[in-house]
Amino acid sequence: MRNPVLAVAFVAALGYGFFNTLGHMPSNKPVTIPEAAPGASPTAPRPVQENVVAYYTGDEAMQAAKKTGRSTLPRFHELIAAGTPGTYTVKFPLTQNGATEHIWLQLLGYSDGTFVGLLADEPVNGNKYKIGDRMKVAEADVEDWMIRNGGEVYGGYTTRQAFADMPKEQAAKYGITFKD
């Protein structure tokens, strides 16, 4: 039996706060992104909580989505540099109590290969971390990225996969248009 790995779904990233980002120019200097107001089968997700979906670690479609997210990080940096408005988030693995979940970090800045931001949702595997905690995540640990401005989303490849795995009527309720 394979162990499920929890993935904090798109709801946290899509619904939590907004950043009106001015962007940054590529360099080694620190960058600050201004803050604004705050029983699954091996191939299908399993609802765990309202904002959490579980996927098995062997789920090929979700692994492919994470691979696409990692490989398109240069596009994320281009969009930031261009001043694309919206909420900037990255997804990374967070382990506590021996369990790993994949959770979104709402960005405050980037410097020297490290993203700085606030946890965009309440972790489900323990109480060491909580929503809004300030964290640093190495770019090498990022699994996905997303920029959301209203109903338009750039990136969000794991979110796209989660949408593909849910009933079309449910996905349509979010009113999301994926760009790129």
N, C-alpha and C positions, 0 to 999 in steps of 0.2 A: 504494500500500500504506500502510495506517495503522500508526503506531507503537503498540505496546502500552504501557500505563501499568500498572506493577505496583501491586497493592493488597495490603498485608499483611492476610491474611484474619483471620477471627474467632478462630482458634486462639490467637493470641498474647493477645488480650484476654480470651478465655474461660479460658485456662489459667495465666496469669502472675500470681501473687501475689493478695493480697486487701487491701482497705481496709475497715476498720470505721468508716464515716463518721458523724460526729455532725451533719453538715450545716452550713449557714450561713444567716444572715439577709441579705436583699438590702441592700447598702450599698456605699459606695466604699471601705470599710476592707478591708485584706487579710484573706483567709480562708485558714485552713490546714485541710487535710483530713488527719487523722492517718494515718500509714503503719503498716501491719501487716506481717507476714512476707512476706517476699518470694515445537504446532500448533493454536492456538485458532481457532475461527470468529469472525467479527465479533460474534456474538451470545452466545457461550458463554465461560465462563472456561477458563483453561488452567493446570493445575498447574505450578508452577515449582519449589517446594520444599515440604517437608511443611507449613509454616505460611504459604505465600505462594500467592496465586492471581493470575493476570494477566487483566485485562479491557482490551479496546480502549477508547480514549478516547471513541469514538462509541457505546459500548454504552448504549442508551437506558434500559434498566431500571436499570443501575447509576447513571447520571446522575440518574434520578428518585429513587433511594434516597438519594443525596447531597443532593438538593434537599430531600427530606423531613427528613433529619437536620439540615440547617441551619435549616429553618423551624420545627423543634420544639425548638430550643435553650431557649426560655422554659420548656418543660416540664421540661427537664433542671434548670434553676435551681430550679423549684418542688420537684422531688424532692429536691434537695440541701437546700433550706431546710426541707423536712419531715423531714429526718434519715433518709431511706430508706437502709437498710443495704446495703452491697455494695462492689464494686470500681468506681470511677469512672474512665472513660476517655473520651478524645476522639480522633477520627481527623483527621489533617491531612496535607497534601502535604509531603513531604521530598525536596528535590532535591540531588543530589550527582553529580558526574561527568556532568552533562548529562542525567541520567535522574531521573524523578520516581516515587516510590512513595508510597503512601498508608498511613500507619502509625499505630498506636495509641499514645497517651501516657497512662500511668497517673498520675492526678492527685494532687498534693500540696496544691494550693491554687488560689485564684482571686482576682485583684485588678485593679480598673480595666480590665476588658475583656481580661485576659490570664490564661490558664491556665498553671500551673507544674506540671511533673511529670517522670516518668522514662520514657524510651523503653521500651515494653513488648515489643519484639522487636529482633532484630539486623537492621539495614538490609541490603538485598541489593545496593545500587548503589555501594558504596564502603566505605572504612574510616574516614572522618572521624568518624562517629558509631557508637556501640555501644549494645547493650542496657543499660539502667540509666542512661544519660546524662541529666543534668538539663537540661531545655529549657523555654523559654517559647514559648507559641503564642497569637497574638492570636485572640480569639473570631471575628473576621471570617474567619480561615483555617480554622476548624473545619468539617469536612465531615459529621461524624456524631458521635454520643455514645452511651454505653452505661453502664448500671449493672447489674452482675451480682452476684446474691446466690444462690449455689448454682446451681440449674437455672433460676432465674427471671432474665429479662433485660428491662430497660426500654430503649427506644431500639434502637440497633443495627440501623438500617435497611439499611446496606450488608451487614451480617451476614445479615439476613433474606433479602436478594437472593441472597447466596452460597449460603445453604441451599436456596433455591428452584431454583438452578441445579445442585445436586448430586443424585445419586441419593437417593431417600427413605430407603433403608436406611442410607446413610452419614450423612445429617443426623440420623436417629433415634438414632445412637450417642452424640450429644452430650447427649441428654436435656434439651434446652432448651425452656422455655416462655416465649414472648414475652408481655409484659404490655402494657397500653395498646392 
